[in-house]
Amino acid sequence: MQPKARKAYVPGLAALLVAVVAGCSGGGGADGTTTDTKPGGPTTATAAQPGKYRTLREPCGSVPRSMLKDLLPGVASLPEDQRAKVYEGTAAVTYDTDRRVGCAWKAASPDASNQLMIDLERVVSYDPAVSDADRAQEVYAKAETAAGLPAATAPGAPGGMPSATGSGAGTDAGTDAGTGSDSGTSTQTGETGSPSGTPSGSASGSGTTTPDGTPSDGTTPDGLEPRVLENLGDAAFLDDVLARSGAAAQQRTVSVVFRTSNVIVTVRYTEQPAHPTVVPDSRELQDKARELARTLAEQLNE
């Protein structure tokens, strides 16, 4: 009878041994993570914060009809059905509308032709140590560098944010963001001229001026040079490029680029007068482009 009694204690002894081993090898956290209690041991890395924006607005409906009428005066002379089609705009072709969207409008009048384009890019960082907003700032900084702003505007940006430095001009911001889109924000000014070919905003315009105050030699008036903008998103700049289109006509393109958290927005507004001796009004185009940029920034904050 004694052998049976001794066998009865074996399971209890095994359970005690398991409990002792488990206690000695502890260190698992309540959430299943493993921690190292040894002094100087590695700590768990904290992932960077995701961006504020997880999606993007529909672009063609983002510009109010009243603003389109002002930006595209040639539409007023079109038949009603054609006006409606122009106001609808043409959406940019993108692979992921949660990452990048855009829209374009175009209209001509007897006096001039106008083109408007907006581009919104949501930047996502694939480095867990870099936040989406920080990655977006890197992309924005390269676009600012590619614009070739005059040195006088370079010292700083809104909120003490450093101006873009060190990046090669002409870098496609969209490619850097990993979107694979051809409409990178840094290319907005490239269509009308490379940074090296951009008329210097520091030119004093000492020659004659047109009735609207624009220098007749095509330089940008004092105070309207390409520059960093304040009170627009987290960082912003404006570029103003005057170039020849064809044999004689002069075409001015004003671009406003700004960043809000992990979204970069580009507004590009172009005017080409019908008469070759007419120089597009820099102040008027800049005012209209900046007003639209402010509207888009307010929509992002809604």
C-alpha positions, 0 to 999 in steps of 0.5 A: 500500500505504501507505493501508492501513497508515494505516487500521489505526491508526484504531481504536487511536486511537479507543480511546485517546480514549475512555479519556482522556474516561472518565478525565476525567469519573470520579466514579462510585462502585463501587456506581453512586452519583455523588459530588461531589469538589468542596469544599463539594459536596452529600453523599448523605443517609442514610435514617432507620432503619426500625422494630424491628417489621415486623408485628403479633401476632394480637390476640385470642390475645394475652391469656392465658385466665387473665387473661380470666377475671379481667378478665371475671368474668361469663363464669364464669356462662355455659354452656360453649359461650358462655364459649368464644365470649366468650373468642375475642373480636371482632377489629377490622376493619382494612385492613392487619393488618400496620399495625393490629390490635385485639380486644374482649371483653365479659361481664356478671354480676349485679354488673357488666358488663365490657368489654376492648379492646386495640389495636396500631398499627405506625407507619411514617414516610413521611419518609426523614429521620424514623425509624419510632420517632420518628414513633411517638413523635409519634403517642404524644405526641398521644395523651398530650396528648389524655388531658389528664393533670394538670399534675403528671404532665407534666414528663417520661416514662420514660427522660427522654423529654419529655411530650407538648406542643403538640398539639391534644386529641382528635387521632386518632393512627391518622389521623396514622399514615396507617392510616386506621383509626377506632380511633386510640389517642388516641380510647380515652378519648374514648368515655367523656368528652373530656379537658375532662370527665375528673374531675381526678385532683388531686381529694383525695377529702375526702368519704367513701369506699367500703369499697374506698377509692374516694371516694364522690363518684367522684373518683380516689383519691390516687396513682391519678390519670391519670399517666405510667407508668414501666418500661413500654415506651419511654413510657407513660401511664394514664388513668382516667375515671368517667362516667355511663352512662344515667340513673344507672349509673356507668362507669369506664374505665381506659386504658393506652397505651404505645409500644415502638419503632414500635408503640403499644399501647392497653389499655382496661378498663371496668366498670359496676356493676349498682347505681347507687350503686356506684362502680367500684374505681379501684385494681382496674381500674388494676391489671388494666389495667397487668398486661395491658399489661405482658404485651403489652409482654413479648410484643413483646420475645419 
